[in-house]
Amino acid sequence: MYNFGMTYPLKFRQHVLAIKEKEKLTYAETATRFCVGTASLMRWARRIEPCQTRDKPA
């Protein structure tokens, strides 16, 4: 599943990270379970809110 150009909703991000903590999963295990990239999970752990603007031209 490719998700280029779209962001995951804040509720989904919170849910995924909560399950990761509750079940003590690694980033890789969580990424496989929810079909998201490990880099995305690490980025969400640092900053959960989706970016509203881009710093590069379209």
N, C-alpha and C positions, 0 to 999 in steps of 0.2 A: 504494500500500500504506500503510495507516494502522496505527500501532503505539501507540495510546493505552493508557496504563495498564500497559504492559509495558516491561521493560528489556532491552537487548541484553546477552548474556553477556560477561563480561570477556575471554574468549579471542577472541571476534569483534571486540571493540573494539581489542584489541592487534593482531590481524591487519590490520584496516582501516588503522590508523595506521602499521603497518610497511610496507604496500604503498604508502601515500601518500609516505612518506619514501624508500623504495627506488626508486620510479619518478618521484620528484619531481613529484607531481601537486599541483594546487591543491585547496583545500577543495571548490570547486564540482565539479571533475572527479571527485574521490573520492566525493562525495555521489551524483553521477549513477551512477557505476559500481556502488556498493553499495546504492543505493536507500535512503539515509538522509539526514536533513536536514543542511544545512551547519552550523546552530547546534549540532546534536548533536556533530558532529565537533570543533567548536571547544571545546565543553564537555569532551569526552573528552581533548583535548590538554591542558587545564588540570588535569583530575582524572579519571583513567581508571576508578577504582572506582565501581560503581553505588551510589547512595544506598540505605541500608537503611531509613531512616525518612522520614516526611513531616512538615513543620512546619505543616501546615494540616489542618483537620478533613476527614473523609471526606465 
